[in-house]
């Protein structure tokens, strides 16, 4: 930018100093792909006026085949007229006939939990194999107040209580089948399997065998035990499942009161106390004083073959160590694999991995493509341009690629990547080379640095201070080449509340009183190019969130910017995970942690124990979803 143009951009049309938000909007106008009509006269206040006209026009011009539903605070799943909801599987449902049915009084044992569907389901995907329909689901964590609700103060009393909580984590692989139009779990299927924090895993990639990965239990640094806090997911072109380790730090602790947590672990949120899971009480590998390297062995993307129950999961250190949300895998036009990933923490970064080798659909060695490649962190400029910054020993100051893969956050800080408002799921539009990332919220935006001390300025794709509502950013790689270091970007939507606000917190022009929401989390495209948006945010229905009701799932049209509410979950839940049946006539949706604070009893109602579940949504006339 030359000096004359820089001076010109310092003031708005009314002569007042211009904010980064003003500059963002102006630059977006000149990119025709920006939200239609977000600003035509300039100024943030116009967003509210635009939202009001959008609401009235939407009633007559919606391209969606369903009638948008209203926000709700009911303890049930609400869907549009003409659709139905069936529960496919719930926390504690046994995968085998040898296991007992869920006991609402005891909430089971460690053994029964290891043989049953895990808790707090999140990312998921469907695999079709030799006529079988295999559903793979992440079990991110467990609701401690519920799983130990039979104990005083809802806290573990015995070692079996603690292990029961541990076995509720990981991944559930299960065959499902439709009978009389209703999907259900197929017990005793040879594909049924639980992946837990005790499952053997191979460590692959640059960090394998590094000294920081070696422990007393595994002096080779190549064999890990287990995966936990599995959040988002992904799938490979060769038919394997990618599960992503997110808030792994919550399970490590030390009873030594004077123990000083190393700085490299503190960057990942590890402290002397855990979050109440008490795993270190039954397994010393979670004691950071005794086994400081164990925490270096988690925080990765893990590859699982759901069609081979005897296969050993593989931790893919080449994709970096962070609080992974999901892993969106793209086969670039030149054959290189590209994996996009978000680090779900306030002020952390968005990453890209490019495989060194190229994908060959006829090769049996494609999985090795995720063991060697190149890591980058994203830089978003306020003018709508962006750059992928390489993470190498030269650019980061680390001695080796292995150290970068173990200390990926620090590497992102070293190159000056853009601190983001909690990057959640990333999704590729199947109709064009266009990526979307949900930035769920950031109460510290403009107020606090991230854990590494990087500032969080109100700028670029993060344009609001103390961001309570979140937004979705999207970008286009230069020349439709996912390996290009250059991209352009804009905001698809700023979530907000036009009932409460008349400024930027009202949301962008495609937000109105009828479809408003907060905290976009899971996002995923269907085959037709509709963007499904799931929320995991504030469900108080009060104050800044008045009128927004329970967490919900909406669908967006990338071409027009239209967004409509399709589903509302029960009390205190999150909506997490999405996949489709082979005929695309059933949609599987995750209802995570319903009744999280004790105020709900879904799915069975009454005074029953609330249970995370997978539901199937379908049209009563058996047509396609939309």
N, C-alpha and C positions, 0 to 999 in steps of 0.2 A: 504494500500500500504506500503510495507517495504522500508527501506531507499535505498537499492541497486536498486530496480526497479524505485524508484522516481528519482534517479540520471540519470538512463538510459533514462528517458523520457524528460529530460530537453533540449536535443539537437536534431536537425534534422540530416538527412543523410549528409548534407554538413557542419555540425559542427556549424551552426548558432543557436541561441536560438529559441526554438520551441514555436509557438503560441498555444493558446487554440483551434484555428481553425484546426491546424495540428493534435492536439491530438484528436479532435472530429472526423476528417476524418479517422485517423488510427483506432480508436476504432470502427468506423462504418464499416470498411472493414471486420472486424472479425465477424460482424453480417450480415449474408448472405441476410437479407431482405433489406439492404441499397440499395440506387439507384444503379442499375447495371452500373458498370464502372466509378463511380464518381472519383476514384483515383486508379491508379495502380502503379504509380511511385513516388507518394508523391508530395507535393507542390501545392500551389494554382494555379500557372500558367497553370497546366495541365487541369484545368477546361475548359479553352477556347479551347484548342486543342480537348478535348473530345466533346465539344459542336459542333465543326465544323464537326467531323466525324459523330456525332449523326444526324446532319441535312441531310447529304448526304445519310446515311443509312435509315433514316426514310422514304424517298421518295419511297423506294422499299419494306419496311417491315411493314408499318403501319397496325395495326389490326383494325383500325376504318373504317367504311363503307362510310365515307364522305371524300371529299377532303378539306384539311385545307384551310381556307381563309386567305387572307393577312390583315395586319393591315390597318385601314382606318381612315380618318378624316372627312368623309362625314356626313351630317346631316340626317342620315337614319339608319335603322337597317339592317345590312348585315349578310346574312347566306349563307351556302354552296349551290352550284348548286343542284337543285332537291328539295329544301325546300322553303316554303313560310311563310310569316308573316302576321298575322291579329291582329288588335287592338281589345281587348276584352272590355276594359273599361278604361276611362281616368278621371283624376281629374275633379270633378265638374259634372260628369254624374249623373243624378238623379236616385235614387233607387225606387222611386214611381212616379206614373203618376201625383199625386197631386203637385209634386215639379216642378219648372221651369227648362227648359233646361239650360245648361251652357251659361252664357252671357260673351263673350270675352271682352266686353267694361267695365262692372262694376266688373267682376270676381265674381259676386254673392253677397249674404248677409250672415249674420250669420245663418239665418233660412234656406236658400237654401243650404248652405254648410252642415248643420246638416242632411239634407235629401239626401245628395249626396256622391258619392265616395270621400274619403279623399285624401290628397296630399302626395307626396313623399313616395310612397309605398315601403315597404321593405319586411320583412319576410312574408311568405304565406304558406298555405296548402290547400289541397282539402279533402273534406269529402263527402262520398257517404251515403245517408240516404233515405231509402224507395223509391229508384228510382230517387232521387234528387241529383244533383251535386252542392255542396255548397263550394264556394271559400271564404276563410278567409284571409284577407290581413292587415298587419300592415300599418298604415299611420304615419310614423315616425315623420315628422315635416312638415314645409311648406316653400316654397321659398318666402321670404318676398318681394323681388323685383318684383316677378310676381303677387302674390296674392294682393299686394297693388300697382301694377303697374299703376293703374288709378289715383293714388294720387300723389301730389307733392313730389318729392324726394323718391317715393316709400315707404312712411312711413304712418302709420295709422293716420287718422284725427279724426274719431269718435269712440265711444265705440263699435259700431257695427263692425267697421273695425277690432278692436282688437279681438272681440269675433269670427268674421269670421275666423281669423287666428287660434284661439283656437279650433274651431269646425273642422278644417282641420286635426287635430291630432287624434290619437286613433287607432281604428280598424274598418274595414268595413267587414261585413258579407253579402254575396249575393249569390243568386242562379244564376248559369249560364247554358246555354243550347246551344247545337250545332244544327245548321240549315243549311242544304246544305253544310256541311263541314266547317262551320264558327261558332266559339263560340261567344256568346254575353251575356250581362246582361239580366236577366229576371225580368222586373219591377213588383212590387207589389207582389213578392213571399212572403209567410208568414215567410220565413227564413231571409229575408232582414233585416238588423239591423245595426245601427251605435253605436259603443262604443266610448265615447268621454271623455274629461277631466272633465265632469260633471256627468258621469254615476255612480250610486251607486255601491259600492264594499264592500265585506266583508274582513276584515283583519283576517287571520288565522295563526296558528302556534305559536311558542314561544313568538314572539313580540306582539301578540294581547293583548290588555288591559294593556300593560306596560306603565309606566308613560311617557316615551319618545314618546309614540304614541298618547297621549291624547291632544286634542285641545279644544278651547272654543266651536267650532261647534260640536265636537265629544268628549265629556268628558269621554266616555267609552273606547276610543282607539280601537274600533272594527269595525267602519264603515268609509271607506274612500270615497272620491269623485274623481272618474276618474283615467285615465291612459293616459300617453303621452310619446312622444319620444320612441315609441315602435319599436325596431330594429329587432333582429332576432326572431325566433319562435321555436316551438317544438310541439309535439303531444303526448298524453298519449295512453297506450294500450286500454283504455276504451273509446276512441273516443272523447276526448276534446282537445282544442287548448291551447297552452301555448304561450303567448305574453310577450316579455321581455322589461322591461323599461330600457333605456340606459342613454342618456344624459339629465336626468331630471333636472340637476342643472341650465341649461340655462334659466329657466323661473322664478327663484326667484330673488328678489331684495329688496332694501330698499331705501326710499327717505331721510332717516336720514344720512346726510353726515358724521357724526362722529360714525356711527354704526360700531361696531367691530364684524365681523362674527366669531362665535365660531369655535375653531380649528377642532372639529369633523365634522362640515359642510364644512370647507375649504378643508379637505381631499377629499371631494367629488366634489370639483371644484366650490362650491357656493361662490359667491362674492356679493358685495353690488349692482352691476349693472347686469342686465340680458343681453341677447344677442339681444335685440331689439324687443322682443315679447310684452312687456308691460302688461303682464297679471295682475300684481299687481295693475295696474290702475283701473281695473274693478272687481277685486276679492282679498280681503285682505288676503286670505289664502296664497297667494304668496309673501306677505310682511314678510320677515324673522325677522324684528324687532317686528312686532305685533304677528306673529305666528311662532316662531322658530321651533316648533315640526312638522310643516306640511311637511318639507323636509324629515323627518324621515319616512314618510308614503309612500314614492315613491322610486323606485329603486329595485323593486321586479319582480319576475315572476308571471304573472297573468293567472289563469285558466278560460277559457270561454267554455261553451257548445254551439256550433254553431247550434245544432239541436233543441234547446229549447230557443226561443226568449224571454221567460219570466224569464230565469235563471239569477241569480245574479253572476257576476264575482267574483273571489276569489283571493286575494293577498296572495301569499305563502311565508310568511316570513321565514319559515324553510330553504328555499333555499338561504338565504342570501340577503343582500342589496349591490348592486354594479352596475356598468354600464353594465348591462347584454347584451350580444350579442345574444346568443341563448341558448336553453336548450335541450340537446340531451338525451333522456330518453332510458334507457336500462333495460330490464328485465334480471337480472342475473340468472345463472343456478340454484341457490338455491331459487329463487323467490323474492329476494329483488329487489326493484327498485333502480337504480343508475342514477343520473342526472349529466351530465358533463356540465360545464358552463365556459365561458371566461369573463373577465372584460376588456372591451375595453377602455383602457387608457394606455398611455406610462408608462411602468414600473410596471403594476399591474399584477394580478395573474390568474391562472387557478384553478378552484374549482371542487369538487365532493361532491355530496350529496348521502347518503345511507339511504333508508327508514328503520325505525325500524321494521315495519311489512312487510309481504310478499304479493305479488300480487296473487289474486285469480280471474281467468277469470269469475267465476260464482257469484262473490260478487258485491253487489250494493254499497259497502263502500270503493272501491279502492281509490277514490279521497282523502280519509283521509290519505293515505300513504304519501302524499306530505306535511303533516302538522307536522310530527314528525320523526326525524331521526338524522343523524350525518353529520356534515360539515367537509371538509378537504381542504387543499390548497396544490398545487403540488410543489415538490422540484425536479428539474432536475440536475443530476450530470454530470460532463464533461465526465465521463467514459461510458456514455450511460445507466446508471441505474437511477432509480427515486424512490421517496417515497411520499406517501400521508401523510401529516402531520395533525393530528386531531386538530380541533379548539374547545377547551373546556375551561371552566373557569380555570382549572389547567394549561393548556399550554399557554393561552393568557393573563391571569391576569384579565380578566373581571369577574364581580361578578356573572353573570348569562348567560344562553344560550340565553336569549332574547337580552341582550346587544351585544352578539356576532353577532346575526342575524341583528342587526341594524347597528353595526360598523364592518362589515365583513372585510373591507380593513385593518383596524387597527389590527384585529385579524390575518390576513394573514401576516402582517409585524411582529407581535409578535413572530410567530413561525419560521420566516426566510424562507418563501416561495420564489421561484425564480421569480425575476422581469422579465416580458416578454415584447416582442415587440408588444404590443397591441393585446391581444388575441381576435380574432373575432370568427367566427362560429366554432363549433366542430361537427364532423360527424363520425358516426360509420359505418365501412365497413360491409355490410350485409352478406358477405361471410366468415368472420372470425372475432374474437374478436380483433379488431384493430381500434384505434381512430386517427383522424386527426384534427389538429387545425390550422387555418390560423392565422399567426402572420403578420399583414398587413404592418407595417413599424414602425420606431421609430427614428426620427431625433435627439432625445436626448440620444440614446444608447451610453454609455461610456462617456457622457458629463454632463448629469444632473441626479440627483436623481428623484424618483417619488414624488408625493405630500406629502408622509409621510416621506420623507428623506431617503428612502432605496436606496442604490447604484444600478447602472445599469451596471455592468461590462460586458465587451465583452467576453462572455464565454458560453459554453454549447449550447443550442438551439438558442441563440442570438449571433452569432459569428462575427457580423460586426458592427464596429463603425459607428455612424451616418447613420443608416440603412434606405435608401430611398426606397428600393424595396420590402422588406418583404420575408417571407419564410413560409413553411408549415411543422410543426413538427408532428410526429406520434408516438404512443406508444402502447405497448402490455401489458395488465395486466398479472401478474404472474399466471401461470397455467390456463390461460383463465378465471380467476375469477375477475370480476369487483369490488368485495369487498376487494380484496387483497390490502395491503398497498404498495406493491412493483410492479414496472413496469420497462420495458426497452424501450428505445426510439431511434429514429434517425430523420434525416431530409428527407422528401420526395422530396422537391425541395427548392432551393434557387433561388428566382426570381432575375432577373438582366438584364443587357444590354450588350451583347457581341459586339455590334457595337461600343460602347463607351469605354468599359473597357477590360482589359486583366488580371484582378485579380479576387478576390472573388466576386466583384460586377458584373462580367460578368454572374454570375449565376452558377448553378450546371450543370452537364453533360447533363441533359435532357432539358436544355434551349439553344436555338440557335436563329439565326437571324430570323427564320420563325415563332417562337411561343413565343417570349419574351413578358413579361408583368411586371407590378409592382402592388404592394398592393393587394394581394389576400384578399378577404373579406368573401363573402358568399361561403360556400362549402356544397355540398350535394351529397349523393350517389343515383344512381338509383338502381332498383332491380337487375340489372345485375352486380353490383359492379364497375361501372364507377364512378369516382370522378369528379363532375362538379365544376369548379372553377370560381367564379365571382369576378371582380375587381372593386375597388372604390379608384382610385388613381390619379396620375398626368396625365392629358391628353393634356399637352402643346405640345407634340411631338417635344420638343426642349431640348437642353443640355443633361443632364443625361437621358432624356426620349426620345431622338431622335429615330424615327422609330417605337415607340410603339403605336402611334395613340390614338384613343378614348378608353374608358373603354370597356371591353370585357368579354366574357365567353368562357372558354376552358374546355376540358375534359381530364382527366388523367387516365392512366391504372396503378393501384397499383402494379401489378405483374411485369411489365417491366419498369415502370417509364416514359413511353411515355406520352407526353402532346401535344395536338393539339388544335388550335384555331377554335372554332365553330361559334361564333357570335361576332359581333362588334356593339356597340350601337351608337346612334346619338351624336352630339356635346354636350360636357360638362355634360353628364349624368353619373350616376353610374348604374351598373347592380346589382340588389338586389332582391332576392326572386326567388324560383323555386318550381314548383310542376308539376304533370302529370295528364292527364285525366284518367278515369277508364280503357280505353283500351290501355293506354300507347302510343297512336299515336299522342297525342298533348302534347306539353311541354309549360307550362305557365311561363313566365319570366317577372320579374319586371324591367321596365325602370324608374329609379328614377331621379328626378330633371334634365331633359333635358333642355338645354339652361340656365343652372344655372347662368351664368354670362351675359346673354343677347345675346349670340352669336349663338343661335339655335332656331328653330321654329318647331321642331318635336312634334306631329305626322302629323299635317295638312300642314306644309310647308308654303311657301310664307312669309307673315309678321304676321302670326297667333301667338297666345299665346302658348308658349311651355307648355306641360302638361304631368306630370308623368302618366304612363299608365302600364297596364298589357297587354302583347301580347301573342298570341298563335303561337308557331312555330310547323309546321308539314311538313311531306313529301308530295310532290305533288302526289305521287303514293299511299298515305295513308298507307304506311308501318310504322313499328315502327321507332322511332327517330334514333337510331343507333343499 
